[in-house]
Amino acid sequence: MKGRDILKSMVNSAEHTKTEAPQAPVAHKPAGAVRAMNLSLGRLNEEAAAAKELREAIAAGDKVVELNPALVEVSFIRDRIPLEGDPQFDELKASIADSGQQVPILVRPHPTRTSNYQAAYGHRRLRAAADLGRPVKAIVRNLTDEQVILAQGQENGPRVDLSFIERALFARRLEEHGFDRDTIAKALSVDKPEISRLLQVAEGVPSEIILAVGPAPKVGRPRWLAFAERLKDSESTKRLEKEIEAPDFSADETNKRFDRLWKAMTATEKRSKDVEAVRTKKGLPLASIERNARGSKITVTSAEFAEFLSSHMHELVARFEQEKQGKSAD
């Protein structure tokens, strides 16, 4: 059974139980039918998960209401990075325009403003309803802050996953808000070692750079970790800020923005390399000393010279310390 059929049967079942729920979708126009036929397997899985979510809400006795989107504030901690020209959002908005909002969002009464609400999940459906100028269907529950962020994580599990950098930024925001790592791990459905890696990247890459790049779904953990490592050099951050300010940077697709920053950083490193050869009086190579903005590296190419250095290393260190102390005295 397809995801949209699941929704139809589930909503019809809800009507028989006299529980308030979204109406069954109307017949699609030809364009809508073509769009439905071209849904990817991932989208069908999302709809099946949405149907399960609504079915469970109805079974629990939750009531679906219609709210003015202007009265619904986004979650106090955002999990997604805003992206202009998001094809998935455009598809969602077109679907809601054609056949209505199939699945309600989850909100709680606003903690400080009466007659207002705060969304736990369903932010794209909320935005789509606002753009279309129609009420948003919602389930209202009294939720704690922890229940809100756990609900966000549960929604992102079976649906469109957050990219690595979105999860990293979300983890850092949760930690800054005071949540412990056990709660953060539950919200993101990962173990503690992965939380450590997420926070390592989020703490190593400034938020301004992350937001400028965007979600970059094709860029995984290894490249972001390497990116954060290179950014330990303050000069690299300055070079990237200059690249971000380029007039055409924001017009690029999010994954390409990351590639641009990576190339700018590594290309500059290659240009700044200073390599000095270490040779005998006869010109035979023994080693090379490579210096760049990140430090220096000695590569020994002669096995005999390597053995010599190893056996005399303590003497060299002692001489280095002696000369350093002599310069300090002067």
C-alpha positions as MATLAB code, in Angstrom:
seq = 'MKGRDILKSMVNSAEHTKTEAPQAPVAHKPAGAVRAMNLSLGRLNEEAAAAKELREAIAAGDKVVELNPALVEVSFIRDRIPLEGDPQFDELKASIADSGQQVPILVRPHPTRTSNYQAAYGHRRLRAAADLGRPVKAIVRNLTDEQVILAQGQENGPRVDLSFIERALFARRLEEHGFDRDTIAKALSVDKPEISRLLQVAEGVPSEIILAVGPAPKVGRPRWLAFAERLKDSESTKRLEKEIEAPDFSADETNKRFDRLWKAMTATEKRSKDVEAVRTKKGLPLASIERNARGSKITVTSAEFAEFLSSHMHELVARFEQEKQGKSAD';
ca = [
       0.000    0.000    0.000;
       1.385    3.421   -0.925;
       1.918    6.187    1.609;
      -0.950    8.328    0.331;
      -3.326    5.320    0.436;
      -2.272    4.672    4.008;
      -3.226    8.233    4.845;
      -6.654    7.841    3.237;
      -7.517    4.626    5.065;
      -6.209    5.970    8.360;
      -8.192    9.207    8.149;
     -11.360    7.334    7.135;
     -10.916    5.065   10.148;
     -10.566    8.122   12.369;
     -13.851    9.551   11.036;
     -15.670    6.340   11.991;
     -14.462    6.789   15.573;
     -15.902   10.344   15.541;
     -12.538   11.814   16.431;
     -11.747   15.148   14.846;
      -9.128   14.586   12.159;
      -8.100   15.930    8.718;
     -10.572   15.229    5.922;
      -9.734   12.615    3.335;
      -7.798   14.089    0.425;
      -9.787   15.150   -2.594;
      -9.238   13.685   -6.053;
      -6.001   14.851   -7.592;
      -5.722   16.921  -10.722;
      -3.740   15.258  -13.518;
      -0.587   17.160  -12.511;
      -0.988   15.950   -8.939;
      -1.377   12.377  -10.115;
       1.820   12.598  -12.145;
       3.631   14.043   -9.142;
       2.384   11.213   -6.929;
       3.531    8.592   -9.458;
       7.034   10.067   -9.395;
       7.430   10.060   -5.601;
      10.717    8.523   -4.542;
      10.887    5.568   -2.168;
      12.143    7.945    0.507;
       9.067   10.135    0.164;
       6.768    7.089    0.453;
       8.565    6.087    3.625;
       8.044    9.597    4.967;
       4.313    9.437    4.261;
       4.039    6.008    5.892;
       5.805    7.355    8.975;
       3.497   10.390    8.975;
       0.458    8.128    8.751;
       1.677    6.058   11.691;
       2.308    9.234   13.649;
      -1.212   10.557   13.092;
      -2.803    7.162   13.725;
      -1.047    6.948   17.101;
      -2.102   10.496   17.975;
      -5.732    9.709   17.202;
      -5.577    6.482   19.224;
      -4.206    8.477   22.162;
      -7.247   10.758   22.029;
      -5.455   13.837   20.720;
      -7.637   16.409   19.020;
      -6.712   18.035   15.728;
      -7.399   21.768   15.592;
      -6.808   24.511   13.060;
      -4.547   27.384   14.133;
      -3.490   30.679   12.637;
       0.175   30.152   11.631;
       0.946   33.654   12.902;
       0.169   32.420   16.427;
       2.620   29.498   16.214;
       6.263   30.165   17.026;
       9.041   27.838   15.876;
      10.736   25.534   18.375;
      13.022   27.197   20.892;
      15.911   25.214   19.358;
      16.057   24.903   15.581;
      17.287   21.627   14.130;
      17.419   22.496   10.437;
      19.563   25.059    8.664;
      17.369   27.399    6.566;
      17.905   26.942    2.843;
      16.666   29.149    0.041;
      15.360   27.348   -3.015;
      14.615   24.069   -1.209;
      13.048   21.662   -3.772;
      11.644   19.408   -1.038;
       9.861   22.328    0.593;
       8.501   23.457   -2.780;
       7.152   19.942   -3.374;
       5.568   19.853    0.076;
       3.903   23.229   -0.447;
       2.563   22.172   -3.839;
       1.166   18.973   -2.309;
      -0.616   20.905    0.458;
      -1.962   23.380   -2.097;
      -3.345   20.504   -4.199;
      -4.770   18.156   -1.566;
      -4.558   19.886    1.785;
      -2.397   19.238    4.835;
      -2.471   15.489    5.425;
      -0.666   15.331    8.770;
      -0.952   17.839   11.625;
       2.028   19.444   13.293;
       2.699   19.106   17.033;
       2.599   22.235   19.179;
       2.481   23.163   22.834;
       0.921   26.211   24.498;
       3.524   28.983   24.393;
       5.478   29.099   27.683;
       5.180   32.887   28.049;
       2.502   34.173   25.651;
      -1.163   33.322   26.199;
      -3.241   32.223   23.209;
      -0.001   31.479   21.325;
       1.764   28.224   20.596;
       5.242   26.819   20.021;
       5.946   24.118   17.450;
       7.699   20.913   18.472;
       7.862   19.610   14.900;
       6.302   20.218   11.520;
       8.089   23.493   10.856;
       8.007   23.090    7.080;
       4.284   22.320    7.151;
       3.826   25.414    9.331;
       5.799   27.540    6.880;
       3.884   26.098    3.912;
       0.523   26.904    5.523;
       1.708   30.459    6.246;
       2.904   30.910    2.652;
      -0.417   29.604    1.323;
      -2.419   31.825    3.677;
      -4.376   28.971    5.264;
      -4.749   27.605    8.818;
      -2.327   24.931    9.952;
      -3.707   21.686   11.370;
      -2.122   20.895   14.703;
      -2.229   18.685   17.774;
      -1.823   20.650   21.007;
      -0.059   18.985   23.931;
       1.444   20.217   27.178;
       5.138   19.436   26.690;
       8.280   20.123   28.694;
      11.394   21.466   26.972;
      12.898   17.976   26.991;
       9.757   16.451   25.455;
       9.862   19.086   22.712;
      13.403   18.283   21.605;
      12.809   14.526   21.874;
       9.737   14.916   19.657;
      11.877   16.811   17.143;
      14.381   13.973   17.109;
      11.703   11.300   16.718;
      10.253   13.083   13.707;
      13.626   13.427   12.007;
      14.384    9.715   12.464;
      11.933    8.043   10.037;
      11.674   11.093    7.775;
      14.212   13.168    5.915;
      17.359   12.843    8.036;
      19.277   15.883    9.111;
      22.656   16.268    7.445;
      25.779   15.730    9.533;
      26.404   19.442   10.041;
      22.744   20.073   10.941;
      22.966   17.379   13.614;
      26.254   18.866   14.836;
      24.775   22.353   15.119;
      21.610   20.993   16.762;
      23.728   19.079   19.313;
      25.676   22.203   20.197;
      22.516   24.274   20.579;
      21.059   21.624   22.876;
      24.224   21.572   24.984;
      24.286   25.359   25.200;
      20.670   25.250   26.354;
      21.700   23.018   29.255;
      20.674   19.532   28.113;
      22.986   16.702   29.197;
      24.591   14.342   26.715;
      22.214   11.486   27.513;
      19.269   13.644   26.436;
      21.123   14.924   23.367;
      21.923   11.330   22.359;
      18.246   10.386   22.681;
      17.127   13.415   20.677;
      19.496   12.552   17.828;
      19.217    8.745   18.180;
      23.007    8.292   18.319;
      25.503    7.069   20.915;
      27.718    9.264   23.093;
      30.907    8.845   20.982;
      29.003   10.201   17.982;
      27.757   13.121   20.095;
      31.397   13.894   20.941;
      32.298   13.936   17.245;
      29.312   16.131   16.411;
      30.264   18.623   19.110;
      33.915   18.522   18.036;
      32.909   19.792   14.609;
      30.299   22.270   15.855;
      32.817   23.770   18.286;
      35.617   23.808   15.713;
      33.666   25.491   12.903;
      32.164   28.936   13.632;
      28.368   29.115   13.330;
      28.703   31.878   10.743;
      30.577   29.528    8.405;
      28.151   26.642    9.000;
      25.124   28.819    8.225;
      26.852   30.269    5.161;
      27.509   26.758    3.795;
      24.037   25.416    4.642;
      23.026   21.789    5.291;
      25.392   20.295    2.667;
      23.756   16.821    2.803;
      26.453   15.222    0.628;
      29.253   16.237    3.001;
      29.733   13.656    5.745;
      31.583   13.379    9.011;
      35.161   12.744    7.696;
      35.277   15.900    5.568;
      33.730   18.078    8.268;
      36.233   16.747   10.836;
      39.108   17.522    8.471;
      37.573   20.940    7.797;
      37.413   21.696   11.532;
      41.012   20.545   11.990;
      42.280   22.942    9.323;
      40.333   25.799   10.888;
      42.559   25.657   13.980;
      44.714   28.036   11.993;
      43.190   31.517   12.440;
      44.448   32.573    9.018;
      42.289   29.867    7.435;
      39.187   31.390    9.022;
      40.053   34.783    7.553;
      40.536   33.282    4.092;
      37.175   31.515    4.275;
      35.402   34.667    5.405;
      36.766   36.382    2.307;
      35.481   33.557    0.078;
      32.037   33.692    1.718;
      31.832   37.415    0.968;
      32.260   36.740   -2.765;
      29.154   38.000   -4.663;
      28.384   34.609   -6.231;
      28.959   32.452   -3.127;
      25.399   32.409   -1.761;
      24.008   31.641   -5.238;
      25.842   28.298   -5.316;
      24.178   25.050   -4.233;
      24.921   24.184   -0.585;
      27.289   21.244   -1.299;
      29.211   23.373   -3.794;
      29.641   26.081   -1.160;
      31.473   23.604    1.054;
      33.650   22.529   -1.895;
      34.539   26.154   -2.604;
      35.684   26.748    0.966;
      37.613   23.473    1.042;
      39.425   24.274   -2.205;
      40.171   27.824   -1.083;
      41.698   26.538    2.136;
      43.743   23.688    0.678;
      44.891   25.687   -2.359;
      46.228   28.418   -0.096;
      48.039   25.827    2.000;
      49.747   24.416   -1.094;
      50.853   27.865   -2.246;
      52.246   28.729    1.180;
      54.420   25.614    1.511;
      58.149   26.284    1.985;
      60.258   23.169    1.422;
      63.939   23.110    2.297;
      66.101   20.188    1.203;
      68.733   18.773    3.590;
      71.713   17.388    1.642;
      75.291   16.221    2.161;
      78.232   18.281    0.852;
      78.123   16.096   -2.265;
      74.436   16.916   -2.772;
      72.967   13.591   -1.668;
      69.444   14.076   -0.186;
      69.009   13.208    3.480;
      65.738   14.862    4.425;
      63.371   17.736    3.697;
      61.831   20.364    5.994;
      58.349   21.520    4.960;
      56.942   24.674    6.527;
      53.449   26.103    6.113;
      50.895   28.090    8.079;
      49.963   25.043   10.148;
      53.511   24.161   11.271;
      56.636   22.318   10.103;
      57.347   18.732    9.115;
      60.690   16.936    8.686;
      60.733   13.996    6.283;
      63.887   11.828    6.453;
      64.627    9.985    3.203;
      67.948    8.399    4.219;
      67.808    5.351    6.481;
      71.361    6.008    7.736;
      70.553    9.627    8.557;
      67.392    8.515   10.353;
      69.471    6.139   12.501;
      71.971    8.936   13.189;
      69.215   11.311   14.322;
      67.657    8.660   16.508;
      70.915    7.840   18.290;
      71.841   11.508   18.820;
      68.380   12.912   19.505;
      68.994   13.440   23.234;
      72.164   15.439   22.431;
      70.307   17.601   19.927;
      67.507   18.296   22.404;
      70.027   19.218   25.116;
      71.858   21.554   22.724;
      68.548   23.130   21.679;
      67.614   23.809   25.305;
      71.086   25.164   26.098;
      71.005   27.617   23.195;
      67.438   28.643   24.032;
      68.445   29.415   27.637;
      71.462   31.372   26.390;
      69.273   33.554   24.204;
      66.881   34.155   27.092;
      69.774   35.314   29.291;
      70.893   37.801   26.656;
];
